[in-house]
Amino acid sequence: MTTTAHDITYRLEQKRRVQADFPGPKSLALTARRKAVVAAGVASSVPVFVADADGGIIHDVDGNSFIDLGSGIAVTSVGASDPAVVGAVKEAVEHFTHTCFMVTPYEGYVAVAEQLNRLTPGDHEKRTVLFNSGAEAVENAVKVARLATGRDAVVAFDHAYHGRPNLTMALTAKAMPYKTNFGPFAPEVYRMPMSYPYREENPEITGAEAAKRAITMIEKQIGGEQVAAIIIEPIQGEGGFIVPAEGFLPALAAWAKDKGIVFIADEVQSGFCRTGEWFAVDHEGVVPDIITMAKGIAGGMPLSAITGRADLLDAVHPGGLGGTYGGNPVACAAALASIGSMERYDLNGRARHIEQLALGRMRDLAAEQSVIGDVRGRGAMLAIELVQAGSKEPNPELTKAVAAHCLKEGVIILTCGTYGNVIRLLPPLVISDELLLDGLEVLAAAIKANA
């Protein structure tokens, strides 16, 4: 049964409130301190400092309350202070904060691996390794694929985002701010065209045809027998919440299997109930060889993982995988509690409810506003692509203006997209209907006011 807002108890009042002096004096003082000590390369989109957060609300240090439609970039799906997660973390730190699983192991790591093996697609024998960040998971997935296949080439896609370290920068498509002046990049990475239904030159192209286009290029430019892995976000995140045409992912996965290529699904942003299924590949029944996970996995604690075919992961020699903090015991406790809350609240059902609540309103708005080129997404991973009126020309200036307008009214939204023109909605899955609808009304008003 789908959880409703009335089934969840909130610690903080779930209402937005922004005072006239926003950003307030305490946030301004903290901003001055920050500029003196924090590197300029670390940017923040919101000019306030957080004091508390719960459900779908964020409180800043000056007493303002914001509707959270970003979830810390899809991390706090169960809320920023879910009682089960908080309780599990408190209990864990009372025993030990760290021993390093590679030195003295502990049950929490094993228990998380058991859960991930259970929840990820496929009924084949699986193995799991835990890390700290999504990028670390991606790098290790590629390591495993290269070792297991004895091949070097890795295929990624247009509009992809896979992380900020060197190899993941090579896999990432967008130059600024992720890659500019940070080269040289890791070799043997090849980029192929993505299925981007809104921006296809041929709007009639099917997912299977788009996959064939990419496969033909792989065969011509690399040779299928030379490819170790194909890595793809089933719904692209930073690239613009791009949902490929139906049939694109299954066709790629089937071809990869035929060629002995490891098919890696990067579910760092789309996993853990975000799209209305445990993982976005579940919507089309795709079973990856390896799946990468992070963000929503542990209720805000730093944890990531790769889960994949046992024969692939067990091919790696002892000591070839790991890390000092990977699978930290406190983070493992948080992950177990977070997964428990996802199941207890039926957050897959909740995400589907959010889609029903939001998508129709967004499409109605698009019918009224010619600056909205496309509305897309699944579950609680939704997007509005903004364009110049009457065209498909990206409109990043309007996108920035809309985000700033929303913030002044007490709603935090995130932007993304290769062209900087996509508003993405990633509310906590425990947000109340009333709060979500209020946030959507503010967003609609912001688009109308700035169009």
Secondary structure, 3 states (H helix, E strand, C coil): CCCCHHHCCCCCCCCCECCCCCCCHHHHHHHHHHHHHCCCCCCCCCCCCEEEEECCEEEECCCCEEEECCHHHHCCCCCCCCHHHHHHHHHHHCCCCCCCCCCCCCHHHHHHHHHHHHHCCCCCCEEEEEECCHHHHHHHHHHHHHHHHCCCEEEEECCCCCCCCHHHHHHCCCCCCCCCCCCCCCCCEEEECCCCHHHCCCCCCCHHHHHHHHHHHHHHHCCHHHEEEEEECCCCCCCCCCCCCCCHHHHHHHHHHHHCCEEEEECCCCCCCCCCCCCHHHHHCCCCCEEEECHHHHCCCCCEEEEEEHHHHCCCCCCCCCCCCCCCHHHHHHHHHHHHHHHHCCHHHHHHHHHHHHHHHHHHHHHHCCCEEEEEEECCEEEEEEECCCCCCECHHHHHHHHHHHHHCCEECEEECCCCCEEEECCCCCCCHHHHHHHHHHHHHHHHHHC
